[in-house]
Amino acid sequence: MENKNFVYIQSELASGNLTATKLVSDYLSAIESTNGLNIYLEVFTEEAITRAKELDEKFANDNTSVGRLYGMVISIKDVICYKDHPVTGGSKILAGFESLYTATALQRLLDEDVIIIGRVNCDEFAMGSGNENSAYGPTINALGENRVPGGSSGASAVSVQANTCLASLGSDTGGSVRQPAAFCGLVGLKPTYGRISRYGLLAYASSFDQIGTITNNVADAALLLEIMAGPDAYDSTASTKPVEAYSSLNSKTSLKKIAYFKSALDHPSMDPEIRTASLEFLEKLKKDGHEVVDLDFDLLDYLIPAYYVLTTAEASTNLSRYDGVRYGYRSTEVNDLQETYKKSRTEGFGTEVKRRILLGTFVLSSGYYDAYYGKAQKVRRLITEQTKEIFQSYDYLVMPVTPSVAWKIGDKSTDPVAAYLADIYTVQANMTGIPAIAIPLGKNKENMPFGIQIMSDRHTELDLLNFAKTIENQ
């Protein structure tokens, strides 16, 4: 089944050549045949079939009665709440927990008749760059032998890559939608911070987290964003700006002013093949008439340190709620309340999550707060100010998504800093709250995909998507 475009699927549904029931059946078969990739933590088999049949019947009775997403089958990352369904954040600490409500973003999709086919694996509490940190084992990239799919939304990417669904909802705290999209040859969209409500998203770092999408193309990402975006009474950080018609894409955009950082392309961690392809991409933009300018950005090497100080600090606070008392996993070998806390958290959290909680607690501790957390906040402000200045003169900032292609599972497990550096080009968008999209750029000599990233000013998603569509068509 190669129905990888929602417009095509809708045309087939309208003509009677396809039904949602047949679509779900084909996706379920694909899930069965890709079990070895460890994509799904739970497949909503009966629920998806029942919903598809109901929607088909609704469509047959009145083809105008179905929502805009009739025929759209998606997976959801295991950090997004869905009422009466388990949500574990890829962690043992939430084993057996079922959500009491549905995330706002997901509910808006359900209201437009989306079909959810299952809950997919992820790095524990979205902390990771390879989908190797899950309590339920790593997910494997469908391309290449024993390769990571990227993280933390790695299984979301593979679920689309392996054609087990049309799109997937992930979360992006420092590149967790865009990096897996690049590693899997897909489109990953992180909107402006607050453009999509975070209500119902398990928190990692609240001032960075954003729900995003992984799709086969820009048009599907635009449609999903249009439906999910908007204010939400349950999330005070959700933007109240009017939602534009993101799905009304026009691939014939005017000539643009584009900035890039040569220092990023010359960075020691940069793979030569990705560097060459990125430079060729920029040269192509020039030939198309766009103004392309290399800018100095002296804060590049401060991005990762500041990001990890701030996100671990927020994580140590956010994850304090998982204490073994109120819900989730509780150790049985305990004698008092203090021991319940200690043993439940020790046994329930994985190594990487413990590492980040400890780091976060340390940088917030007395005597170290000013030296680490305070300085990182100052760096974040400087990065935000410099980024804002760029967009006063330029329309877009272009960078590679990652410095390398997907590595082999286990290659970075003994060196967490090496894995952290995989986020060097993606964290800027989260530090500053700007939108960013990753689109496929090519494959290396080993046939592993990589992507290019386009960033724009806050709340300029329509322009960003239009430009990405132009590039996608080339």
C-alpha positions in Angstrom: 0.0 0.0 0.0 1.5 3.3 -1.1 -1.2 5.8 0.0 1.3 8.3 1.4 -0.6 11.5 0.5 -3.8 12.5 2.2 -5.2 14.4 -0.9 -4.8 11.1 -2.8 -6.5 9.1 -0.1 -9.4 11.6 0.1 -9.9 11.4 -3.7 -9.9 7.6 -3.5 -12.5 7.7 -0.7 -14.7 10.1 -2.7 -14.6 7.9 -5.8 -15.5 4.8 -3.9 -12.2 3.0 -4.7 -11.2 3.0 -1.1 -12.8 2.9 2.4 -11.5 3.9 5.8 -12.0 0.3 6.9 -9.8 -1.0 4.0 -7.2 1.6 4.9 -7.1 0.6 8.5 -6.9 -3.1 7.6 -3.9 -2.4 5.3 -2.2 -0.4 8.0 -2.8 -3.1 10.6 -1.2 -5.6 8.2 1.8 -3.4 7.9 2.1 -3.1 11.6 2.0 -6.9 11.9 4.8 -7.2 9.3 7.0 -4.7 11.0 6.8 -6.0 14.6 10.5 -6.5 14.7 11.1 -2.8 14.5 9.4 -2.3 18.0 7.3 0.6 16.9 4.1 0.2 18.7 3.6 -0.2 22.5 -0.1 -0.7 21.9 -2.2 -1.1 18.7 -5.8 0.0 19.0 -7.0 -2.7 16.6 -10.6 -3.1 17.5 -11.1 0.5 18.2 -9.6 1.7 14.9 -11.7 -0.9 12.9 -14.9 0.1 14.7 -14.2 3.8 14.2 -13.4 3.3 10.5 -16.6 1.4 9.9 -18.7 4.1 11.7 -17.1 6.8 9.6 -17.6 4.8 6.3 -21.3 4.4 7.2 -21.5 8.1 8.0 -19.9 9.0 4.7 -22.1 6.7 2.7 -25.2 8.3 4.2 -24.0 11.8 3.7 -20.6 12.5 2.3 -20.7 16.1 3.7 -21.2 14.9 7.3 -17.6 13.6 7.9 -14.8 15.8 9.2 -11.8 17.1 7.4 -9.6 14.2 8.5 -11.9 11.4 7.3 -9.3 8.8 6.0 -6.4 10.2 8.0 -4.9 7.4 10.2 -2.3 8.5 12.7 -0.2 7.1 15.5 0.5 9.0 18.8 3.7 9.2 20.7 3.5 7.7 24.2 3.6 11.2 25.9 0.3 12.4 24.6 -2.8 11.7 26.7 -5.8 9.9 25.3 -8.7 9.3 27.6 -9.1 5.8 29.0 -5.9 4.7 27.2 -2.5 4.0 28.8 0.2 6.7 28.6 3.6 5.8 30.1 6.1 8.2 28.6 8.2 5.2 27.7 8.8 4.7 31.4 8.3 2.0 34.0 7.4 4.7 36.5 4.0 5.1 34.7 3.3 1.4 34.2 -0.4 0.6 34.3 -1.5 4.3 34.3 -4.5 5.3 32.1 -5.2 8.9 31.2 -8.2 10.5 32.6 -8.5 13.0 29.7 -7.5 13.6 26.1 -4.9 16.1 25.0 -6.4 19.2 23.4 -4.4 18.8 20.2 -5.5 15.2 19.9 -9.2 16.0 20.7 -9.2 18.6 17.9 -8.1 15.9 15.4 -10.7 13.4 16.7 -13.3 16.1 16.3 -12.4 16.1 12.6 -12.7 12.3 12.3 -9.0 11.3 12.5 -8.4 7.6 13.3 -5.8 6.7 15.9 -4.2 3.3 15.2 -1.9 3.0 18.1 0.5 4.4 20.7 4.1 4.3 19.7 7.4 4.0 21.6 9.7 6.9 22.5 12.7 7.8 24.6 11.7 7.8 28.3 9.9 11.1 29.0 11.2 12.3 25.6 14.8 12.4 26.8 17.0 11.1 24.1 18.2 11.5 20.5 18.0 7.9 19.4 14.9 6.2 20.8 17.3 3.9 22.8 16.2 5.1 26.2 12.8 3.6 26.3 11.9 1.2 29.1 10.4 -1.0 26.3 13.5 -1.3 24.3 14.8 0.6 21.2 12.9 1.2 18.0 14.8 0.4 14.9 15.0 2.5 11.8 13.4 0.8 8.8 16.3 1.8 6.6 19.8 0.5 7.2 20.9 -2.3 9.5 20.4 -1.9 13.2 20.2 2.0 13.0 18.5 4.3 15.4 15.5 6.2 14.1 16.4 9.4 16.0 14.7 10.6 19.1 12.8 11.2 21.1 9.9 10.7 18.6 11.8 7.9 16.9 8.9 5.4 16.7 6.6 8.1 15.5 8.9 8.6 12.6 9.3 4.9 11.9 5.5 4.4 12.1 5.2 6.7 9.1 8.4 5.6 7.4 7.2 1.9 7.5 3.8 2.9 6.2 1.9 1.7 9.3 0.0 5.0 9.4 -0.2 8.2 7.4 1.1 10.6 10.0 2.2 10.7 13.6 2.0 13.2 16.5 5.2 13.6 18.4 6.8 16.2 20.8 9.7 18.4 20.2 11.7 19.8 23.1 15.1 20.2 21.3 14.6 18.6 17.9 12.7 15.5 18.9 10.3 15.7 15.8 12.8 17.2 13.3 15.8 14.9 14.0 13.9 11.6 13.6 12.1 13.0 10.5 15.6 13.6 9.0 16.9 10.2 10.0 13.9 8.6 8.4 13.5 10.7 5.2 10.3 12.5 6.3 8.9 15.9 7.1 9.0 17.1 10.7 7.3 20.3 11.8 7.8 22.1 15.1 5.5 25.1 15.3 6.0 28.3 17.3 6.0 27.7 21.0 2.4 27.9 22.2 0.9 27.6 18.7 -0.4 24.1 19.7 -1.7 23.6 23.2 0.5 21.5 25.5 -2.5 20.4 27.6 -2.3 16.6 27.8 1.4 16.4 26.8 3.5 14.8 29.5 6.0 17.5 30.6 9.7 17.2 30.1 10.8 20.9 30.0 7.7 23.1 30.0 9.2 26.2 28.4 10.6 24.2 25.5 8.1 21.4 24.8 5.9 21.6 21.8 3.6 19.0 20.0 4.7 18.6 16.4 4.0 16.3 13.4 5.8 13.8 11.3 4.4 13.3 7.8 5.3 12.3 4.3 4.9 15.7 2.9 4.4 19.4 3.8 0.7 19.6 2.9 -0.3 16.9 5.4 1.8 18.8 8.1 0.0 22.0 7.2 -3.4 20.5 7.5 -2.7 18.9 10.9 -1.3 22.1 12.2 -4.3 24.2 11.1 -6.7 21.8 12.9 -4.6 21.6 16.2 -3.5 25.2 16.5 -5.3 27.9 18.5 -6.0 29.1 22.0 -6.9 26.7 24.8 -8.5 27.5 28.2 -6.5 24.6 29.7 -3.1 26.0 28.6 -2.2 29.6 29.6 0.9 29.4 27.3 -1.1 28.6 24.2 -1.1 31.5 21.7 -4.3 33.5 21.2 -3.2 34.7 17.7 -5.7 33.8 15.0 -5.0 30.5 13.2 -4.2 31.1 9.6 -5.3 28.8 6.7 -2.1 26.8 6.8 -3.5 24.2 4.4 -4.0 26.8 1.7 -0.4 26.3 0.4 1.0 28.2 -2.5 4.2 26.7 -3.8 4.9 29.8 -5.9 6.5 32.1 -3.3 8.3 35.4 -3.9 12.1 35.6 -3.8 13.3 35.5 -0.2 16.3 36.6 1.9 17.9 33.6 3.5 20.6 33.4 6.2 22.8 30.5 7.2 25.8 30.0 9.5 28.9 28.9 7.7 30.3 28.2 11.2 27.6 25.5 11.6 28.5 23.9 8.3 32.2 24.0 9.2 31.6 22.5 12.7 33.9 19.6 13.6 31.0 17.3 14.2 29.6 17.9 10.6 29.5 14.9 8.3 31.2 15.9 5.0 28.5 14.4 2.8 25.8 16.4 4.7 27.9 19.5 4.5 28.4 19.2 0.8 24.7 18.6 0.2 23.7 21.6 2.4 26.1 23.9 0.5 24.7 22.6 -2.8 21.2 23.3 -1.5 22.1 26.9 -0.6 23.7 27.3 -4.0 20.5 26.1 -5.7 18.6 28.7 -3.7 20.9 31.4 -5.0 20.5 30.2 -8.6 16.7 30.4 -8.1 17.1 34.1 -7.3 16.9 34.1 -3.6 19.4 36.2 -1.6 21.6 33.8 0.5 23.9 35.3 3.1 26.4 33.7 5.5 26.0 35.3 9.0 28.3 35.2 12.0 26.7 33.5 15.1 29.1 33.4 17.9 26.7 31.6 20.3 26.6 28.3 18.3 28.8 26.4 20.8 26.7 27.7 23.8 23.5 26.2 22.5 23.9 22.7 23.7 25.3 23.5 27.2 22.7 26.2 27.9 19.9 23.9 26.6 20.9 21.0 28.8 21.2 23.1 31.9 17.8 24.6 31.4 15.9 21.5 30.3 17.3 19.3 33.0 16.4 21.9 35.6 12.8 22.0 34.3 12.8 18.2 34.1 13.9 17.8 37.7 10.9 19.9 38.8 8.4 18.3 36.4 9.3 14.7 37.2 9.1 15.2 40.9 5.3 14.4 40.6 6.2 10.7 39.9 6.8 9.7 43.5 5.3 6.2 43.7 2.4 7.4 45.8 -0.3 9.0 43.7 -0.2 6.9 40.5 2.1 4.7 38.4 4.8 2.3 39.7 5.3 1.8 43.4 8.1 -0.3 44.9 6.9 -3.1 47.1 10.1 -3.6 49.2 9.6 -0.6 51.4 9.1 0.2 55.1 8.2 3.9 55.2 7.2 6.9 53.1 10.8 8.1 52.5 11.8 4.6 51.3 8.7 4.5 49.0 9.9 7.7 47.3 13.5 6.5 47.0 12.9 3.0 45.8 10.0 3.7 43.5 12.0 6.4 41.7 15.2 4.4 41.6 13.4 1.3 40.2 10.9 3.2 38.0 13.2 5.7 36.2 15.8 4.7 33.6 19.5 5.7 33.5 19.1 8.7 31.2 16.2 10.1 33.1 18.0 9.7 36.4 21.0 11.5 34.9 19.0 14.5 33.8 17.0 14.7 37.1 20.3 14.7 39.0 21.9 17.3 36.7 18.8 19.5 37.0 18.6 19.2 40.7 22.3 20.1 40.9 22.1 23.3 38.7 19.1 24.5 40.8 20.8 23.8 44.1 22.0 26.4 46.5 25.5 27.7 45.6 25.2 26.5 42.0 22.0 28.2 40.8 23.7 31.5 39.7 26.8 29.7 38.2 24.7 27.4 36.0 21.0 28.0 35.8 21.3 31.8 36.0 24.0 31.9 33.3 22.1 29.6 31.1 19.1 31.8 31.2 21.2 34.8 30.2 22.6 32.8 27.3 19.1 31.9 26.3 18.1 35.6 26.3 21.1 36.5 24.1 20.4 33.7 21.7 16.7 34.8 21.5 17.8 38.4 20.9 20.3 37.6 18.2 17.8 35.3 16.5 15.2 38.0 16.5 17.7 40.4 14.9 18.3 37.9 12.1 14.6 37.8 11.3 14.4 41.6 11.2 16.5 41.4 8.0 16.0 37.8 6.7 13.0 35.7 6.0 14.5 32.3 6.8 17.4 30.7 8.6 18.6 27.5 7.0 20.7 24.8 8.7 21.2 21.0 8.5 18.9 19.1 10.8 21.7 16.9 12.1 25.5 16.7 11.9 25.3 13.0 10.9 23.0 10.3 9.6 21.5 7.8 12.0 24.1 5.9 13.9 24.0 2.2 14.8 22.1 1.2 18.0 24.5 1.3 21.0 27.2 3.4 19.3 26.7 6.4 21.6 25.3 4.6 24.7 28.6 5.0 26.6 29.0 8.7 25.7 25.9 10.7 26.4 27.6 13.9 25.4 28.1 12.6 21.9 24.3 11.9 21.7 23.5 15.3 23.0 25.6 16.9 20.2 23.2 15.3 17.7 20.8 18.2 18.7 23.3 21.0 18.0 21.3 22.4 15.0 17.8 21.8 16.3 17.8 23.3 19.8 17.9 26.9 18.7 14.3 26.8 17.6 13.2 25.5 21.0 15.5 28.0 22.9 13.9 30.9 21.1 10.3 29.5 20.5 10.5 29.9 16.7 8.9 27.5 14.2 11.1 25.1 12.2 10.6 22.4 9.6 12.8 19.5 8.5 12.5 18.3 5.0 14.4 15.5 3.3 17.6 16.6 1.5 19.2 13.4 0.3 20.9 10.1 1.3 24.6 9.4 1.9 26.6 6.6 0.3 25.2 4.1 2.7 21.7 5.1 1.6 20.8 6.7 4.9 18.7 9.8 4.7 19.4 13.3 6.1 17.5 16.6 6.0 17.7 20.3 5.8 16.0 22.6 8.3 14.3 25.9 7.7 13.4 28.3 10.5 11.4 31.5 10.5 10.2 34.2 12.9 7.5 33.4 15.5 4.0 32.9 14.1 5.1 32.8 10.4 4.2 29.2 9.9 2.2 30.0 6.7 5.2 31.5 5.0 7.4 28.8 6.3 5.2 26.0 5.0 4.8 27.7 1.6 8.5 28.0 1.2 9.0 24.4 2.3 6.4 23.3 -0.2 8.4 25.2 -2.9 11.5 23.3 -2.0 9.6 20.0 -1.8 8.4 20.4 -5.3 11.9 20.8 -6.8 
